[in-house]
Amino acid sequence: MSTTTDVNLPDLQTTAPETPDQPQEVEIKRTATDLEAVFDVNVNVSAVLGKATMEVSQLLKLGRGAVVELDRKIGEAIDIYVNDRLVARGEVVLVEDRLGITMTEIVKGDRS
């Protein structure tokens, strides 16, 4: 058994090392086929028009035709959640006789 701590490992760099004069950029081209393994994963998508807070007693008094005031104004973007994580904002559109959503902004959040 050898007690040497130096081990020769293969060089894993794909480009020349950066120099202060000339930084190197590695461009990785990705396509939709790179995500093929997750295409069949189900996710929950929710579009939130707005929110309201009320007491249970107020909730129980609501009847047919009652109006609940939300925290958004007309024309404000709606929030789009995927698996309870905010991922985008958008607006409601009419597609034939159904409602749809057009994403107008992708929300970039930290992955912590």
Backbone bond lengths (Angstrom), bond angles and torsions (degrees), N, CA, C in turn:
res aa  C-N    CA-C-N  psi(-1)  N-CA   C-N-CA  omega(-1)  CA-C   N-CA-C  phi
1 M - - - 1.446 - - 1.522 108.51 -
2 S 1.309 115.26 133.54 1.457 121.10 -177.33 1.521 109.68 -90.94
3 T 1.317 116.76 146.12 1.465 121.35 178.03 1.526 111.25 -105.28
4 T 1.309 117.82 12.96 1.452 121.84 -179.73 1.522 110.19 -71.77
5 T 1.326 117.10 135.26 1.453 121.22 179.09 1.518 112.31 -99.12
6 D 1.303 118.64 -9.98 1.459 121.28 178.22 1.519 109.29 -82.73
7 V 1.311 116.79 124.74 1.457 122.12 -179.83 1.521 107.49 -124.55
8 N 1.301 116.96 131.73 1.462 120.74 177.19 1.522 108.92 -83.24
9 L 1.341 116.07 119.12 1.457 121.77 178.93 1.520 108.85 -113.05
10 P 1.311 117.80 149.92 1.459 119.63 177.86 1.524 111.14 -66.92
11 D 1.305 116.45 150.15 1.451 122.32 177.92 1.521 108.47 -74.93
12 L 1.338 117.61 119.53 1.454 121.73 -176.28 1.520 113.27 -97.49
13 Q 1.306 118.35 -0.02 1.454 120.90 179.93 1.518 110.40 -71.77
14 T 1.342 115.12 139.38 1.459 119.32 178.99 1.521 111.73 -95.97
15 T 1.331 116.26 -14.78 1.463 120.01 178.79 1.518 108.61 -133.19
16 A 1.303 114.50 171.86 1.465 119.35 177.39 1.517 108.79 -66.99
17 P 1.329 118.66 150.10 1.461 120.11 179.98 1.523 110.99 -63.82
18 E 1.342 114.99 152.52 1.456 119.64 -179.87 1.516 110.67 -68.92
19 T 1.301 114.98 143.49 1.453 120.98 172.43 1.516 106.60 -117.56
20 P 1.334 118.42 155.40 1.468 119.39 -178.41 1.528 112.16 -59.42
21 D 1.340 117.80 -30.36 1.457 120.44 -178.20 1.526 112.26 -79.50
22 Q 1.322 116.92 -30.33 1.450 120.34 -169.20 1.532 111.34 -142.06
23 P 1.350 118.06 85.54 1.460 118.94 179.03 1.529 110.65 -68.22
24 Q 1.326 116.16 143.51 1.457 121.88 179.66 1.527 109.01 -98.83
25 E 1.327 116.77 140.32 1.450 121.49 175.73 1.513 108.08 -117.08
26 V 1.315 115.68 132.24 1.448 121.16 177.30 1.521 107.39 -100.66
27 E 1.298 116.89 121.63 1.460 121.03 179.28 1.517 108.51 -101.29
28 I 1.334 115.07 119.05 1.451 120.67 178.59 1.519 107.55 -105.53
29 K 1.310 116.93 118.94 1.456 120.71 179.35 1.522 108.33 -91.44
30 R 1.321 114.94 123.25 1.453 120.32 -179.82 1.516 109.61 -120.01
31 T 1.304 115.42 146.56 1.459 121.13 179.05 1.523 108.89 -128.08
32 A 1.320 116.30 174.03 1.462 120.95 179.89 1.520 111.73 -62.78
33 T 1.307 117.99 -26.74 1.467 119.45 179.77 1.523 111.49 -67.48
34 D 1.330 118.49 -19.84 1.462 120.97 175.84 1.536 111.36 -65.08
35 L 1.324 116.80 -22.51 1.461 121.87 -178.74 1.526 112.74 -101.10
36 E 1.302 117.19 10.00 1.461 121.50 -174.45 1.526 113.01 -54.91
37 A 1.307 118.38 -31.42 1.464 121.81 -178.30 1.528 112.27 -65.44
38 V 1.314 118.97 -23.81 1.464 121.26 -177.68 1.525 113.53 -107.37
39 F 1.313 118.48 6.57 1.460 121.27 -178.20 1.527 113.16 -59.91
40 D 1.319 118.86 -31.61 1.457 121.81 -176.09 1.525 113.56 -95.67
41 V 1.331 118.34 8.81 1.462 121.59 179.17 1.527 108.70 -80.25
42 N 1.338 116.32 127.35 1.457 121.01 179.05 1.521 110.51 -80.36
43 V 1.321 116.12 138.41 1.462 121.74 175.60 1.527 107.92 -131.96
44 N 1.318 116.54 154.26 1.463 122.40 176.14 1.515 108.96 -95.70
45 V 1.324 116.97 122.97 1.456 122.13 178.68 1.525 108.10 -111.09
46 S 1.334 116.23 127.23 1.463 121.73 -179.75 1.517 109.25 -125.93
47 A 1.314 115.61 138.94 1.459 121.50 174.02 1.527 107.22 -114.21
48 V 1.318 116.40 117.68 1.466 121.40 -175.18 1.524 108.92 -103.09
49 L 1.332 115.34 114.37 1.461 120.83 178.68 1.520 111.65 -72.59
50 G 1.302 116.33 -32.19 1.456 121.99 -178.85 1.510 109.26 172.33
51 K 1.322 116.16 178.00 1.463 121.32 -178.34 1.515 109.46 -133.32
52 A 1.334 114.93 155.68 1.460 121.39 175.83 1.517 107.93 -144.25
53 T 1.321 115.74 149.02 1.460 121.60 176.95 1.520 107.55 -118.73
54 M 1.335 114.85 132.35 1.463 119.14 178.37 1.521 109.89 -151.63
55 E 1.294 115.08 160.27 1.450 120.81 177.30 1.523 109.55 -77.69
56 V 1.319 115.67 156.17 1.466 120.51 -179.92 1.528 110.28 -58.63
57 S 1.318 117.44 -37.88 1.473 120.28 -179.71 1.531 110.79 -61.65
58 Q 1.345 116.94 -38.25 1.463 120.29 177.33 1.530 110.33 -68.74
59 L 1.315 116.52 -39.13 1.456 121.36 179.20 1.523 111.21 -61.89
60 L 1.319 116.40 -41.59 1.461 120.70 -179.43 1.527 112.92 -68.67
61 K 1.329 117.21 -22.66 1.465 121.26 179.26 1.533 112.24 -81.18
62 L 1.337 117.32 -12.52 1.464 119.80 -178.65 1.521 109.76 -67.59
63 G 1.289 115.94 139.16 1.461 121.35 177.81 1.520 109.78 -132.64
64 R 1.291 115.28 -175.87 1.463 121.13 179.38 1.528 109.76 -58.12
65 G 1.325 116.18 130.95 1.452 121.47 179.26 1.519 114.19 85.91
66 A 1.332 117.86 -0.09 1.463 120.94 179.03 1.530 109.25 -68.32
67 V 1.310 115.42 148.56 1.464 121.38 179.81 1.526 108.38 -111.68
68 V 1.319 115.79 128.79 1.461 121.40 176.47 1.522 106.95 -109.06
69 E 1.324 116.70 121.18 1.465 121.40 -178.92 1.529 109.28 -78.57
70 L 1.334 115.60 126.36 1.461 121.74 179.82 1.519 110.49 -96.48
71 D 1.325 116.25 169.04 1.459 121.67 -177.29 1.531 113.48 -85.50
72 R 1.313 118.18 13.84 1.469 122.21 -179.64 1.516 110.81 -117.17
73 K 1.329 114.57 157.31 1.449 120.89 176.48 1.529 108.79 -103.89
74 I 1.293 116.35 160.54 1.467 121.22 177.59 1.523 108.63 -60.42
75 G 1.321 116.32 133.66 1.459 121.25 179.46 1.513 114.39 90.81
76 E 1.344 117.33 -12.24 1.467 120.38 177.52 1.519 109.34 -72.60
77 A 1.320 116.36 149.34 1.464 121.30 179.83 1.524 110.32 -66.06
78 I 1.331 115.40 148.55 1.454 120.97 174.46 1.515 108.61 -96.91
79 D 1.328 116.80 157.40 1.462 121.51 179.81 1.527 109.68 -92.69
80 I 1.320 116.33 137.90 1.461 122.34 178.38 1.522 107.69 -115.73
81 Y 1.325 115.40 120.46 1.460 122.02 -178.34 1.524 109.76 -111.14
82 V 1.322 116.00 141.71 1.460 122.16 170.39 1.520 106.09 -121.37
83 N 1.332 115.22 119.90 1.471 121.40 -175.81 1.529 111.51 50.45
84 D 1.311 116.58 48.25 1.469 124.47 177.22 1.522 114.36 64.14
85 R 1.319 117.70 18.73 1.462 121.46 176.24 1.534 108.22 -117.48
86 L 1.327 116.40 126.93 1.456 121.08 179.41 1.527 109.10 -65.43
87 V 1.334 117.19 120.98 1.453 120.23 -178.28 1.522 113.09 -120.88
88 A 1.343 117.40 -20.36 1.466 118.44 -176.69 1.523 109.93 -161.23
89 R 1.313 114.34 168.91 1.466 122.22 171.22 1.519 106.84 -127.23
90 G 1.312 115.69 153.93 1.454 117.74 -177.13 1.506 111.75 -163.01
91 E 1.332 114.31 -166.60 1.455 120.04 178.84 1.518 109.62 -134.66
92 V 1.327 114.17 153.68 1.453 120.81 -178.76 1.521 108.91 -79.80
93 V 1.333 115.75 136.55 1.466 121.82 177.42 1.521 108.70 -130.00
94 L 1.310 116.21 160.77 1.451 122.00 177.01 1.517 108.31 -102.42
95 V 1.343 116.66 123.73 1.457 122.38 178.81 1.519 106.48 -117.84
96 E 1.333 115.99 105.39 1.458 122.51 -172.45 1.520 108.00 54.52
97 D 1.329 119.78 -112.93 1.464 120.43 -178.70 1.529 111.89 -110.50
98 R 1.338 117.14 20.66 1.466 121.50 -179.11 1.525 110.31 -125.64
99 L 1.333 114.47 160.03 1.456 119.54 174.88 1.519 109.70 -87.29
100 G 1.310 116.47 146.38 1.456 122.50 175.91 1.507 109.11 -139.61
101 I 1.324 115.19 -178.68 1.464 120.59 -178.72 1.516 108.83 -133.17
102 T 1.311 116.32 135.71 1.449 122.24 171.36 1.518 107.59 -108.00
103 M 1.329 116.44 123.77 1.466 119.60 178.59 1.519 108.60 -76.87
104 T 1.312 115.86 128.13 1.460 120.53 179.81 1.522 112.26 -110.95
105 E 1.344 116.16 -16.73 1.468 120.07 -178.06 1.524 109.14 -152.67
106 I 1.312 116.74 130.37 1.455 121.79 174.03 1.524 107.06 -93.69
107 V 1.328 116.90 129.38 1.456 121.94 -178.49 1.528 108.24 -90.36
108 K 1.307 116.03 118.63 1.459 120.65 177.44 1.503 108.27 -96.28
109 G 1.326 115.43 116.98 1.461 120.57 -179.95 1.510 109.56 -118.60
110 D 1.339 114.99 164.68 1.456 118.22 177.32 1.515 109.69 -75.81
111 R 1.313 117.45 156.43 1.461 123.15 -176.07 1.518 112.12 -96.42
112 S 1.328 118.70 22.33 1.461 120.60 -177.47 1.504 111.81 -78.74
